[in-house]
């Protein structure tokens, strides 16, 4: 019969094993994810759907390791871009890099997930979510979607790219590892492909998946939603 000491030993061993798995998963994710973010199969479908136009003001919300807004600002000099960064340090760095590159059409602000965006209502023509949702808790996903709706102008559009339902074991590898890194609760709507429903719940209209693309060991979808 198992003693209390032996049971504690089993649970301690399990905890160590799970901790090691998470560490390995995080290291693998940190090495693989930046490569994904540079893959044009991941980035270009969103840019094509976003279709920045001269005179527009676009809010660019990116995930922690997604490409910054600077490359878009170079390609579309007539468009005003505002990058929303995860903290004040990253926002300061982004402003410095934009100034060093001579990009006058870029601004950067800090935003904490679950908080209020530092902009008045109807400030932007479009909003772009660049791999920004999968690392957030469900309530944070909903909050940032509602805040994006608030700062969008009437008939404005939101374009989002993020991890999506896999079509095979190979494509499922990335989202599985991401689940180990960020937690199953955060990745569940991406594993089952229901994450666009968050935009509908936030009040967006005409939520539509424009397409999904196989990228390395995952699948990324591009979704469009509109403000009424």
DRENPA-3360 file (N, C-alpha, C; in nm, 2 decimals, always signed):
BEGIN
1 = XXXXXXXX = +0.09/-0.12/+0.00/+0.00/+0.00/+0.00/+0.09/+0.12/+0.00 ~ +0.05/+0.22/-0.08/+0.13/+0.34/-0.10/+0.13/+0.43/+0.03 ~ +0.24/+0.47/+0.07/+0.25/+0.56/+0.19/+0.23/+0.71/+0.14 ~ +0.21/+0.80/+0.24/+0.20/+0.94/+0.21/+0.33/+0.99/+0.15 ~ +0.44/+0.94/+0.20/+0.57/+0.98/+0.15/+0.59/+0.94/+0.01 ~ +0.55/+0.81/-0.03/+0.57/+0.77/-0.17/+0.48/+0.84/-0.26 ~ +0.36/+0.88/-0.22/+0.27/+0.96/-0.30/+0.33/+1.10/-0.33 ~ +0.38/+1.16/-0.22/+0.45/+1.29/-0.24/+0.56/+1.28/-0.34;
9 = XXXXXXXX = +0.64/+1.17/-0.33/+0.75/+1.15/-0.42/+0.71/+1.14/-0.57 ~ +0.60/+1.06/-0.59/+0.54/+1.05/-0.72/+0.50/+1.18/-0.78 ~ +0.43/+1.26/-0.70/+0.38/+1.39/-0.75/+0.50/+1.49/-0.77 ~ +0.60/+1.48/-0.69/+0.72/+1.56/-0.70/+0.79/+1.53/-0.83 ~ +0.80/+1.40/-0.86/+0.86/+1.35/-0.99/+0.78/+1.40/-1.11 ~ +0.65/+1.39/-1.10/+0.56/+1.43/-1.21/+0.58/+1.58/-1.23 ~ +0.59/+1.66/-1.12/+0.60/+1.80/-1.14/+0.73/+1.84/-1.21 ~ +0.84/+1.77/-1.17/+0.97/+1.79/-1.23/+0.97/+1.75/-1.38;
17 = XXXXXXXX = +0.90/+1.64/-1.41/+0.88/+1.60/-1.55/+0.81/+1.70/-1.63 ~ +0.69/+1.75/-1.58/+0.61/+1.85/-1.65/+0.69/+1.98/-1.67 ~ +0.77/+2.02/-1.56/+0.85/+2.14/-1.57/+0.95/+2.13/-1.68 ~ +1.01/+2.01/-1.69/+1.12/+1.99/-1.79/+1.05/+2.00/-1.93 ~ +0.93/+1.94/-1.94/+0.86/+1.94/-2.07/+0.83/+2.08/-2.11 ~ +0.79/+2.16/-2.02/+0.75/+2.30/-2.05/+0.88/+2.38/-2.09 ~ +0.99/+2.35/-2.02/+1.11/+2.42/-2.05/+1.16/+2.39/-2.19 ~ +1.16/+2.26/-2.22/+1.19/+2.22/-2.36/+1.10/+2.28/-2.46;
25 = XXXXXXXX = +0.97/+2.28/-2.43/+0.87/+2.34/-2.53/+0.90/+2.48/-2.55 ~ +0.93/+2.56/-2.44/+0.95/+2.70/-2.45/+1.08/+2.73/-2.53 ~ +1.18/+2.65/-2.51/+1.31/+2.67/-2.58/+1.28/+2.65/-2.73 ~ +1.21/+2.54/-2.76/+1.18/+2.51/-2.90/+1.09/+2.61/-2.96 ~ +0.99/+2.66/-2.89/+0.90/+2.76/-2.94/+0.98/+2.89/-2.97 ~ +1.07/+2.93/-2.88/+1.15/+3.05/-2.89/+1.24/+3.05/-3.01 ~ +1.28/+2.93/-3.05/+1.37/+2.91/-3.16/+1.30/+2.91/-3.29 ~ +1.18/+2.84/-3.29/+1.10/+2.82/-3.41/+1.01/+2.94/-3.45;
33 = XXXXXXXX = +0.95/+3.00/-3.35/+0.85/+3.10/-3.38/+0.91/+3.22/-3.46 ~ +1.03/+3.28/-3.42/+1.08/+3.39/-3.50/+1.10/+3.35/-3.65 ~ +1.13/+3.23/-3.68/+1.15/+3.18/-3.82/+1.01/+3.19/-3.89 ~ +0.91/+3.14/-3.82/+0.77/+3.15/-3.87/+0.74/+3.29/-3.90 ~ +0.77/+3.39/-3.82/+0.73/+3.52/-3.83/+0.80/+3.59/-3.95 ~ +0.91/+3.53/-4.00/+0.98/+3.58/-4.12/+0.94/+3.51/-4.25 ~ +0.85/+3.41/-4.23/+0.80/+3.33/-4.35/+0.70/+3.41/-4.42 ~ +0.72/+3.44/-4.55/+0.62/+3.52/-4.62/+0.49/+3.45/-4.64;
41 = XXXXXXXX = +0.48/+3.32/-4.63/+0.36/+3.25/-4.63/+0.27/+3.29/-4.51 ~ +0.34/+3.33/-4.40/+0.27/+3.37/-4.28/+0.23/+3.52/-4.28 ~ +0.32/+3.60/-4.33/+0.31/+3.75/-4.32/+0.23/+3.81/-4.44 ~ +0.26/+3.76/-4.56/+0.20/+3.83/-4.68/+0.05/+3.82/-4.69 ~ -0.01/+3.71/-4.66/-0.16/+3.71/-4.67/-0.23/+3.82/-4.59 ~ -0.18/+3.85/-4.47/-0.23/+3.95/-4.39/-0.21/+4.09/-4.45 ~ -0.09/+4.11/-4.50/-0.06/+4.24/-4.57/-0.15/+4.26/-4.69 ~ -0.17/+4.16/-4.77/-0.25/+4.17/-4.88/-0.40/+4.20/-4.84;
49 = XXXXXXXX = -0.45/+4.14/-4.74/-0.58/+4.17/-4.69/-0.59/+4.31/-4.63 ~ -0.49/+4.35/-4.56/-0.49/+4.48/-4.50/-0.49/+4.59/-4.60 ~ -0.41/+4.57/-4.71/-0.41/+4.67/-4.82/-0.40/+4.81/-4.78 ~ -0.29/+4.85/-4.71/-0.28/+4.99/-4.66/-0.28/+5.09/-4.78 ~ -0.36/+5.20/-4.76/-0.38/+5.30/-4.86/-0.32/+5.43/-4.80 ~ -0.28/+5.52/-4.90/-0.23/+5.65/-4.86/-0.34/+5.73/-4.79 ~ -0.30/+5.79/-4.68/-0.40/+5.87/-4.60/-0.47/+5.79/-4.49 ~ -0.46/+5.66/-4.49/-0.52/+5.58/-4.38/-0.44/+5.59/-4.25;
57 = XXXXXXXX = -0.50/+5.56/-4.14/-0.44/+5.55/-4.01/-0.47/+5.41/-3.96 ~ -0.36/+5.33/-3.94/-0.38/+5.18/-3.91/-0.31/+5.15/-3.77 ~ -0.38/+5.09/-3.69/-0.33/+5.04/-3.56/-0.28/+4.90/-3.58 ~ -0.15/+4.88/-3.54/-0.08/+4.75/-3.56/-0.06/+4.69/-3.43 ~ -0.13/+4.58/-3.40/-0.11/+4.51/-3.27/-0.04/+4.38/-3.29 ~ +0.07/+4.36/-3.23/+0.15/+4.24/-3.26/+0.18/+4.16/-3.14 ~ +0.19/+4.03/-3.16/+0.23/+3.94/-3.05/+0.38/+3.96/-3.02 ~ +0.42/+3.90/-2.91/+0.55/+3.93/-2.85/+0.67/+3.91/-2.95;
65 = XXXXXXXX = +0.66/+3.81/-3.04/+0.77/+3.78/-3.13/+0.74/+3.81/-3.28 ~ +0.62/+3.87/-3.30/+0.59/+3.91/-3.44/+0.67/+4.02/-3.49 ~ +0.68/+4.03/-3.62/+0.76/+4.14/-3.68/+0.70/+4.28/-3.64 ~ +0.79/+4.38/-3.61/+0.74/+4.51/-3.58/+0.68/+4.58/-3.70 ~ +0.62/+4.69/-3.68/+0.55/+4.76/-3.78/+0.64/+4.84/-3.88 ~ +0.77/+4.84/-3.85/+0.86/+4.92/-3.93/+0.87/+4.88/-4.08 ~ +0.86/+4.75/-4.10/+0.87/+4.70/-4.24/+0.75/+4.75/-4.32 ~ +0.63/+4.75/-4.26/+0.51/+4.80/-4.33/+0.52/+4.95/-4.36;
73 = XXXXXXXX = +0.58/+5.02/-4.26/+0.59/+5.17/-4.27/+0.68/+5.20/-4.39 ~ +0.78/+5.12/-4.41/+0.87/+5.15/-4.52/+0.80/+5.12/-4.66 ~ +0.72/+5.01/-4.66/+0.66/+4.97/-4.79/+0.54/+5.07/-4.82 ~ +0.48/+5.13/-4.72/+0.37/+5.21/-4.74/+0.39/+5.35/-4.67 ~ +0.47/+5.43/-4.73/+0.51/+5.56/-4.67/+0.39/+5.66/-4.66 ~ +0.29/+5.64/-4.74/+0.18/+5.73/-4.73/+0.07/+5.70/-4.62 ~ +0.10/+5.59/-4.55/+0.00/+5.54/-4.45/+0.06/+5.57/-4.31 ~ -0.02/+5.61/-4.22/+0.02/+5.64/-4.08/+0.00/+5.51/-4.00;
81 = XXXXXXXX = +0.10/+5.46/-3.94/+0.09/+5.34/-3.86/+0.12/+5.37/-3.71 ~ +0.04/+5.31/-3.63/+0.06/+5.32/-3.48/+0.08/+5.18/-3.43 ~ +0.20/+5.15/-3.38/+0.23/+5.02/-3.32/+0.19/+5.01/-3.17 ~ +0.12/+4.91/-3.14/+0.08/+4.89/-3.00/+0.17/+4.78/-2.94 ~ +0.26/+4.82/-2.85/+0.36/+4.73/-2.79/+0.32/+4.68/-2.65 ~ +0.38/+4.57/-2.61/+0.34/+4.50/-2.49/+0.38/+4.58/-2.36 ~ +0.48/+4.66/-2.37/+0.52/+4.74/-2.25/+0.59/+4.87/-2.29 ~ +0.61/+4.96/-2.20/+0.67/+5.09/-2.23/+0.81/+5.07/-2.28;
89 = XXXXXXXX = +0.89/+4.98/-2.24/+1.03/+4.96/-2.29/+1.03/+4.93/-2.44 ~ +0.94/+4.84/-2.48/+0.93/+4.80/-2.62/+0.88/+4.92/-2.70 ~ +0.79/+5.00/-2.65/+0.74/+5.11/-2.72/+0.85/+5.22/-2.74 ~ +0.93/+5.24/-2.64/+1.04/+5.33/-2.65/+1.14/+5.29/-2.75 ~ +1.17/+5.16/-2.75/+1.26/+5.10/-2.85/+1.21/+5.12/-2.99 ~ +1.08/+5.09/-3.01/+1.02/+5.11/-3.14/+1.03/+5.25/-3.19 ~ +1.00/+5.35/-3.10/+1.01/+5.49/-3.14/+1.16/+5.52/-3.18 ~ +1.25/+5.47/-3.11/+1.39/+5.50/-3.14/+1.43/+5.44/-3.27;
97 = XXXXXXXX = +1.39/+5.31/-3.30/+1.42/+5.25/-3.43/+1.36/+5.32/-3.54 ~ +1.23/+5.37/-3.53/+1.17/+5.44/-3.63/+1.24/+5.57/-3.66 ~ +1.28/+5.64/-3.56/+1.36/+5.77/-3.57/+1.49/+5.74/-3.64 ~ +1.56/+5.63/-3.60/+1.69/+5.60/-3.67/+1.67/+5.57/-3.81 ~ +1.56/+5.51/-3.85/+1.53/+5.47/-3.99/+1.47/+5.59/-4.07 ~ +1.45/+5.70/-4.00/+1.39/+5.81/-4.07/+1.24/+5.79/-4.11 ~ +1.17/+5.71/-4.03/+1.03/+5.69/-4.06/+0.94/+5.78/-3.98 ~ +0.88/+5.87/-4.05/+0.80/+5.97/-3.98/+0.65/+5.93/-3.97;
105 = XXXXXXXX = +0.62/+5.81/-4.04/+0.48/+5.77/-4.04/+0.46/+5.66/-3.94 ~ +0.54/+5.65/-3.83/+0.53/+5.55/-3.73/+0.52/+5.61/-3.59 ~ +0.43/+5.57/-3.51/+0.43/+5.60/-3.37/+0.41/+5.47/-3.29 ~ +0.45/+5.47/-3.17/+0.43/+5.35/-3.08/+0.38/+5.38/-2.95 ~ +0.30/+5.30/-2.89/+0.24/+5.32/-2.76/+0.24/+5.18/-2.69 ~ +0.24/+5.19/-2.56/+0.24/+5.07/-2.47/+0.09/+5.03/-2.44 ~ +0.07/+4.90/-2.43/-0.07/+4.86/-2.39/-0.06/+4.73/-2.32 ~ -0.12/+4.73/-2.20/-0.13/+4.60/-2.12/-0.25/+4.53/-2.16;
113 = XXXXXXXX = -0.24/+4.40/-2.19/-0.36/+4.32/-2.23/-0.46/+4.32/-2.12 ~ -0.58/+4.35/-2.15/-0.69/+4.36/-2.06/-0.72/+4.50/-2.01 ~ -0.64/+4.59/-2.06/-0.65/+4.73/-2.02/-0.73/+4.81/-2.13 ~ -0.72/+4.94/-2.12/-0.78/+5.03/-2.22/-0.68/+5.09/-2.31 ~ -0.70/+5.09/-2.44/-0.61/+5.14/-2.54/-0.60/+5.30/-2.52 ~ -0.48/+5.35/-2.54/-0.46/+5.50/-2.51/-0.51/+5.59/-2.63 ~ -0.63/+5.56/-2.68/-0.68/+5.63/-2.80/-0.82/+5.66/-2.78 ~ -0.87/+5.78/-2.83/-1.01/+5.81/-2.83/-1.09/+5.72/-2.93;
121 = XXXXXXXX = -1.22/+5.72/-2.92/-1.30/+5.64/-3.01/-1.28/+5.69/-3.15 ~ -1.30/+5.59/-3.25/-1.30/+5.62/-3.39/-1.16/+5.69/-3.43 ~ -1.05/+5.63/-3.39/-0.92/+5.69/-3.42/-0.85/+5.63/-3.54 ~ -0.90/+5.51/-3.59/-0.83/+5.44/-3.69/-0.92/+5.39/-3.80 ~ -0.87/+5.38/-3.92/-0.94/+5.33/-4.04/-0.94/+5.17/-4.04 ~ -0.83/+5.12/-3.99/-0.81/+4.97/-3.98/-0.73/+4.93/-3.86 ~ -0.75/+4.81/-3.82/-0.67/+4.75/-3.71/-0.61/+4.62/-3.76 ~ -0.49/+4.59/-3.73/-0.42/+4.47/-3.77/-0.38/+4.39/-3.64;
129 = XXXXXXXX = -0.42/+4.27/-3.62/-0.38/+4.18/-3.52/-0.28/+4.09/-3.58 ~ -0.15/+4.10/-3.55/-0.05/+4.01/-3.60/+0.00/+3.91/-3.50 ~ -0.06/+3.79/-3.51/-0.03/+3.68/-3.41/-0.04/+3.73/-3.27 ~ -0.14/+3.81/-3.24/-0.15/+3.88/-3.12/-0.25/+3.82/-3.02 ~ -0.33/+3.72/-3.06/-0.43/+3.66/-2.97/-0.39/+3.54/-2.90 ~ -0.32/+3.45/-2.96/-0.30/+3.31/-2.90/-0.24/+3.31/-2.77 ~ -0.16/+3.41/-2.73/-0.09/+3.41/-2.60/-0.17/+3.47/-2.49 ~ -0.29/+3.52/-2.53/-0.37/+3.59/-2.43/-0.48/+3.50/-2.37;
137 = XXXXXXXX = -0.51/+3.53/-2.24/-0.62/+3.46/-2.18/-0.76/+3.49/-2.25 ~ -0.86/+3.41/-2.23/-0.98/+3.43/-2.30/-1.04/+3.57/-2.28 ~ -1.04/+3.62/-2.15/-1.09/+3.75/-2.12/-1.01/+3.86/-2.18 ~ -0.87/+3.84/-2.19/-0.79/+3.94/-2.26/-0.81/+3.94/-2.40 ~ -0.84/+3.83/-2.47/-0.87/+3.83/-2.61/-1.00/+3.91/-2.63 ~ -1.10/+3.89/-2.55/-1.22/+3.96/-2.57/-1.21/+4.11/-2.54 ~ -1.13/+4.15/-2.44/-1.11/+4.29/-2.41/-1.03/+4.36/-2.52 ~ -0.93/+4.30/-2.57/-0.86/+4.37/-2.68/-0.94/+4.38/-2.81;
145 = XXXXXXXX = -1.03/+4.28/-2.83/-1.11/+4.29/-2.95/-1.22/+4.40/-2.93 ~ -1.27/+4.42/-2.81/-1.37/+4.52/-2.78/-1.30/+4.66/-2.79 ~ -1.18/+4.67/-2.74/-1.11/+4.80/-2.75/-1.08/+4.83/-2.89 ~ -1.05/+4.73/-2.97/-1.02/+4.76/-3.11/-1.15/+4.81/-3.18 ~ -1.26/+4.75/-3.15/-1.39/+4.80/-3.20/-1.41/+4.94/-3.16 ~ -1.38/+4.98/-3.04/-1.40/+5.11/-2.99/-1.32/+5.22/-3.07 ~ -1.20/+5.18/-3.10/-1.11/+5.28/-3.16/-1.12/+5.28/-3.32 ~ -1.20/+5.19/-3.37/-1.22/+5.18/-3.52/-1.32/+5.29/-3.56;
153 = XXXXXXXX = -1.30/+5.35/-3.67/-1.40/+5.43/-3.73/-1.51/+5.35/-3.79 ~ -1.63/+5.42/-3.81/-1.74/+5.35/-3.86/-1.71/+5.29/-4.00 ~ -1.75/+5.16/-4.02/-1.72/+5.09/-4.14/-1.57/+5.05/-4.15 ~ -1.49/+5.07/-4.05/-1.35/+5.03/-4.05/-1.34/+4.88/-4.04 ~ -1.22/+4.83/-4.07/-1.20/+4.68/-4.07/-1.09/+4.64/-3.98 ~ -1.10/+4.52/-3.92/-1.00/+4.46/-3.85/-0.95/+4.34/-3.93 ~ -0.82/+4.32/-3.94/-0.76/+4.20/-4.01/-0.67/+4.14/-3.91 ~ -0.70/+4.01/-3.89/-0.62/+3.93/-3.79/-0.56/+3.81/-3.85;
161 = XXXXXXXX = -0.43/+3.78/-3.81/-0.37/+3.65/-3.85/-0.33/+3.59/-3.72 ~ -0.35/+3.45/-3.71/-0.32/+3.38/-3.59/-0.32/+3.23/-3.62 ~ -0.27/+3.16/-3.52/-0.26/+3.01/-3.53/-0.41/+2.96/-3.54 ~ -0.42/+2.85/-3.62/-0.55/+2.80/-3.65/-0.56/+2.65/-3.65 ~ -0.68/+2.60/-3.67/-0.70/+2.45/-3.67/-0.61/+2.38/-3.77 ~ -0.53/+2.28/-3.72/-0.44/+2.21/-3.80/-0.51/+2.12/-3.89 ~ -0.45/+2.09/-4.01/-0.50/+1.99/-4.10/-0.40/+1.87/-4.11 ~ -0.38/+1.81/-4.00/-0.28/+1.70/-4.00/-0.19/+1.71/-3.88;
169 = XXXXXXXX = -0.12/+1.60/-3.85/-0.04/+1.60/-3.73/+0.08/+1.70/-3.74 ~ +0.14/+1.71/-3.86/+0.26/+1.80/-3.88/+0.22/+1.94/-3.85 ~ +0.10/+1.99/-3.90/+0.06/+2.12/-3.88/+0.02/+2.15/-3.73 ~ -0.02/+2.04/-3.66/-0.06/+2.06/-3.52/+0.06/+2.07/-3.42 ~ +0.18/+2.05/-3.47/+0.29/+2.06/-3.38/+0.31/+2.19/-3.31 ~ +0.30/+2.30/-3.39/+0.33/+2.43/-3.33/+0.22/+2.47/-3.23 ~ +0.10/+2.45/-3.26/-0.01/+2.49/-3.17/+0.00/+2.40/-3.04 ~ +0.04/+2.28/-3.06/+0.06/+2.19/-2.94/+0.17/+2.24/-2.85;
177 = XXXXXXXX = +0.28/+2.28/-2.91/+0.39/+2.33/-2.83/+0.35/+2.47/-2.76 ~ +0.28/+2.55/-2.84/+0.23/+2.68/-2.79/+0.14/+2.65/-2.67 ~ +0.06/+2.55/-2.67/-0.03/+2.51/-2.56/+0.05/+2.48/-2.43 ~ +0.16/+2.42/-2.45/+0.25/+2.39/-2.34/+0.32/+2.51/-2.28 ~ +0.35/+2.61/-2.37/+0.41/+2.73/-2.33/+0.32/+2.83/-2.26 ~ +0.20/+2.85/-2.33/+0.11/+2.95/-2.28/-0.01/+2.90/-2.20 ~ -0.04/+2.77/-2.21/-0.15/+2.70/-2.14/-0.26/+2.66/-2.24 ~ -0.32/+2.55/-2.20/-0.43/+2.50/-2.29/-0.55/+2.59/-2.30;
185 = XXXXXXXX = -0.58/+2.66/-2.20/-0.70/+2.75/-2.20/-0.68/+2.86/-2.31 ~ -0.56/+2.91/-2.32/-0.53/+3.02/-2.42/-0.53/+2.97/-2.56 ~ -0.49/+2.85/-2.58/-0.48/+2.79/-2.72/-0.60/+2.72/-2.76 ~ -0.69/+2.68/-2.67/-0.80/+2.60/-2.71/-0.88/+2.65/-2.83 ~ -0.91/+2.78/-2.84/-0.99/+2.83/-2.96/-0.91/+2.83/-3.09 ~ -0.77/+2.82/-3.07/-0.69/+2.81/-3.19/-0.67/+2.67/-3.23 ~ -0.67/+2.58/-3.14/-0.66/+2.44/-3.17/-0.79/+2.39/-3.24 ~ -0.90/+2.44/-3.20/-1.03/+2.40/-3.26/-1.08/+2.49/-3.37;
193 = XXXXXXXX = -1.01/+2.60/-3.40/-1.05/+2.69/-3.51/-1.16/+2.79/-3.48 ~ -1.20/+2.80/-3.35/-1.31/+2.89/-3.32/-1.27/+3.03/-3.27 ~ -1.14/+3.06/-3.28/-1.10/+3.19/-3.23/-1.16/+3.31/-3.30 ~ -1.20/+3.31/-3.43/-1.27/+3.42/-3.48/-1.41/+3.45/-3.41 ~ -1.46/+3.36/-3.34/-1.59/+3.38/-3.27/-1.57/+3.49/-3.17 ~ -1.45/+3.51/-3.12/-1.42/+3.61/-3.02/-1.45/+3.75/-3.08 ~ -1.43/+3.77/-3.21/-1.45/+3.90/-3.27/-1.60/+3.92/-3.28 ~ -1.68/+3.82/-3.31/-1.82/+3.83/-3.31/-1.88/+3.87/-3.17;
201 = XXXXXXXX = -1.83/+3.80/-3.07/-1.87/+3.82/-2.93/-1.84/+3.97/-2.89 ~ -1.73/+4.02/-2.95/-1.69/+4.16/-2.91/-1.78/+4.26/-2.98 ~ -1.86/+4.22/-3.08/-1.95/+4.32/-3.14/-1.91/+4.35/-3.29 ~ -1.81/+4.28/-3.34/-1.78/+4.30/-3.48/-1.88/+4.23/-3.57 ~ -1.90/+4.29/-3.69/-1.99/+4.23/-3.79/-1.91/+4.17/-3.91 ~ -1.98/+4.08/-3.98/-1.92/+4.02/-4.10/-1.78/+3.96/-4.08 ~ -1.78/+3.88/-3.97/-1.65/+3.81/-3.94/-1.63/+3.70/-4.04 ~ -1.52/+3.70/-4.11/-1.50/+3.60/-4.22/-1.36/+3.56/-4.22;
209 = XXXXXXXX = -1.34/+3.42/-4.23/-1.21/+3.37/-4.25/-1.17/+3.38/-4.40 ~ -1.07/+3.46/-4.43/-1.03/+3.48/-4.57/-0.95/+3.37/-4.63 ~ -0.89/+3.29/-4.54/-0.81/+3.18/-4.59/-0.72/+3.13/-4.48 ~ -0.66/+3.02/-4.49/-0.56/+2.97/-4.40/-0.44/+2.91/-4.48 ~ -0.32/+2.91/-4.42/-0.20/+2.88/-4.49/-0.11/+2.79/-4.40 ~ -0.06/+2.69/-4.47/+0.03/+2.60/-4.40/+0.17/+2.67/-4.39 ~ +0.22/+2.68/-4.26/+0.35/+2.74/-4.24/+0.43/+2.66/-4.15 ~ +0.55/+2.61/-4.20/+0.63/+2.52/-4.11/+0.55/+2.41/-4.05;
217 = XXXXXXXX = +0.55/+2.42/-3.91/+0.48/+2.31/-3.84/+0.34/+2.36/-3.79 ~ +0.28/+2.45/-3.86/+0.15/+2.50/-3.81/+0.07/+2.55/-3.93 ~ -0.05/+2.61/-3.89/-0.14/+2.67/-3.99/-0.18/+2.80/-3.93 ~ -0.18/+2.90/-4.02/-0.22/+3.04/-3.98/-0.34/+3.08/-4.07 ~ -0.44/+3.14/-4.00/-0.55/+3.19/-4.08/-0.55/+3.34/-4.07 ~ -0.62/+3.40/-4.18/-0.64/+3.54/-4.18/-0.79/+3.57/-4.18 ~ -0.83/+3.65/-4.09/-0.97/+3.68/-4.06/-1.00/+3.83/-4.08 ~ -1.11/+3.86/-4.14/-1.16/+4.00/-4.15/-1.29/+4.02/-4.08;
225 = XXXX = -1.30/+4.13/-4.01/-1.42/+4.17/-3.94/-1.44/+4.32/-3.96 ~ -1.56/+4.36/-3.95/-1.59/+4.50/-3.97/-1.67/+4.57/-3.86 ~ -1.66/+4.70/-3.85/-1.74/+4.77/-3.76/-1.87/+4.81/-3.83 ~ -1.98/+4.80/-3.77/-2.11/+4.84/-3.83/-2.11/+4.99/-3.86;
% end
